[in-house]
Amino acid sequence: MLQSSLCSLWNALCGAGNLPGLFLAGAGVRVALSELITGSALDGRGDELRGLSVLVLTTDQLTAALALFELDGIARRIALYPPDLPLEYLPSVIDSASVDAIVSDRTNFGPSIPRVQYFMPCAGKIVPRNCDRNSQHETEWILLTSGTAGSAKLVVHTLSSLTGAIQSRPTPEGQVVWSTFYDIRRYGGLQIFLRAVLTGTSLVLSGASESTADFLARAGSFGVTHISGTPSHWRRALMSPSAHLIAPENIRLSGEIADQAILNHLRAVYPQAEIVHAFASTEAGVAFEVNDGVAGFPAKVIEQTPGVDMKVEDRTLRIRSTRTASRYLGSESRTAIRDAEGFVDTGDMVDMRDGRYYFVGRRDGVINVGGLKVHPEEVEAVINRHPEVEMSLVRTKKNPIIGALVVADVVLKASPQSENHEERQVRHDILRFCREALSPYKVPAALYFVPALAISETGKLLRPNA
């Protein structure tokens, strides 16, 4: 599809008269998109990186966005180092991606850096550029995702595969302002960055140390109309008093199972918004989205999604499309992303009920209770139905007789006083919900009311051994 670069695609949109007023905003920094056409975030030295494999390693995601805009089509390869990945993995990433140069706003990288030829500073300041931006490479984009034993898997995309689900068309000036709880150095956030660029809209990014409340306040001040995040992002946002400071027209969820409780809660707080939940993964790409306000997806989605082939095999969703990644690099390179027919096994398990598929959890995340398998997400979806529950995490607890028990940590919307009648009633009601909806072995043996649950840098519930 694409031999064009981000810069050349944006130039085409500029020709449609959509340039004035558009911007990228980080915490405390705002850059007009018009500056990116005539300027450089790399001290005007981007031409030195032509044909090289470049690692983008920044503390701030706005500087990463500026570097991506400049490097695509010039660099042979761009590798995005996510902020939550420890620097101890830097040497192996450099080796696996054959990195020639690092673009960064950092001065201290921790470990020694082998084989790197260039270090290029990157900042929010734009200076005149002195290089030809004409695309000479269909740049490979390397995204890092979780691997075995805490290491990183390097997944290879192109701009074409990353933008396969985005219709590149201009949006009338001022009509749309995108934002996201995701970091753009991960697949979910990168999708929103690319969507904003390819549709000619402004984008508000979160700051590295910004609280949820401060981010929501800033997003509201910019008049954000479209905003994305995981269900866990949204649960945390809805607990913040700043949730009312945004009035989105479009809310997008992905990255985790969107259960009915979070969809209903979002509808109650933002009745004017279209609420969309999408299925995507770093390897499989964007598969489909659902906007009917119901958890799961209609069975017809499997057969009727243009450009995407899907099937359910052994209860697991499999996807084939031009949006999927091409391969792994490094230690994972012997593992094929696709099977012999070109399908990606997502590892996400689904059940069919009344003409609709419902996600029940990850194949590799089950709890084994006396030889019977429990998907934590399935139990959480039931617990989260209780009107007093904000979010929950189902986990395993060792048992000397049957090996494991199911237990749940639960965050309440308004925590009752310990051991009083209200707490006992909530506990009783949650367990009643579970007994009515689940097989006996799936019902939690214990509930623990906790003030908060940990959320990873990717916006997902931080699960034990995840």
C-alpha positions, 0 to 999 in steps of 0.5 A: 500500500505505502511507499509514502512516509508520515511526512509525505502523507501529512503534506498531502493532507496539508494540500487539502487545507487542513494545516492551520491550527493543528497541534501535538501537545504534551505536558507543558509543550505544544507543537504546531504540526505545520512546524514538522513540515518545515522543521526538525526535532533532531537538531536539523541532522535527520539526514545523518540517519538515512538508511540506518536502524534507529532506536527511539529512547525518550523519557517523554512521548511527545519527543518520541512522536516528533522523532517518528514523524521525522524518521519514517521514510528516512531510517531503514528501521525504527525501534520504539523502546517503551518507558516501562522496559528496564534499561538492562534490556537495552544491549539485547534490543540494540543487538537484535534490531541491529541498531546503528543510532539512538535518538533520545532526550536522555543523557544516562542510559545505564549499561554500556552501549555496544555497536552504536555509531550515532547519538542524536538528541531529540527535544520538543524544540523545532529547528530549521531542517536541512535534509531532503524528506523524500521517502527512500525507505519503507521503514520497518517499525519495531515494537517491543512487547512482553516476552519470556522471563520479563524480556522483550519480543521485537515485532516487525511492522511497516507503516502499511501494516500499522495503518491498514485499519485507518482511512487516510482522509482529512477532517474539517479543522477543529472538528476532532481532537484526539487523546489517549491514555496509552503511550504511543511507544506501545501498539495501542497508543501508536494507533492513535498517533497514526490515526491523528496524523493520517486524518489531519487532527490534533493530538493530546498526549499524557506526560511521563509523571502526570496523574490521571486527574491532571491529564484529564484536566489538560485534555478537557482544556484542549477540548478533546473529542475522541479519547482511547484507553484500556478498560482499566484506564477508564475504570481509574479515570472514572474514579477521578473527580476530574472525569467530568472535565472532559466531554468526549464525542467518541470513547474507544476501548481496547487492550483488555476485555470490555465487560458490560459493567465498564460499557454501562458505566461509561454510558452513564457518565458520558451519555453523549459519546459513541462508545467503541471497543476494538480488538487488536494486538501487537502481532495481529494488528487491528481486527474489528471494532464494535459500537453497539454498547454490548460486551463481546461481538456479533458472530457476523463480525467473523464473516463480514469484516472487510479485509480481515479473515477470522476464525475460531479454532479450539475456542481461540480467535485467529486472525489473518490480514495485511495488518499483521506483523511480518516477523519477530527479531532476535531471540523470538525470530525462530517463532512464526507469528503466522501459521501455515495458512497465514493466521495469527493465533491471538491466544484470546479465548471466546465462547458463543452465546445467543449468536454473539461471541464473548471473550473469556480470557487468555489461554495462558492465564487460566487458574487450575482448580483441581483439574478444572480451568478458570479464566480470571476475566470471566469471573471479574466480569461477573463481580464487576456487575455489582453496582458498588464495584469499581474494578476487581482482580481474580487470582489464585491462592495455593491450597494443599488439597486441590492445588489452588483456590480462586480469590478476588481483590475488589475495589469498591466505588465507595469503600464501606467501613471494615466489618460493618453491615454494609461491607457484609452485604456487599460481600454477600451480594457479590458472591450471590452474583457469582453463584448465579452466573458461574459454575461452583468451582469458579466462585471465589473462595474469598473476597478481599476489599482493597483500596486500589489495584495495580495497573501496568504501563500498558494500561492493563491490570497487573496480574500475578506472574504476568 
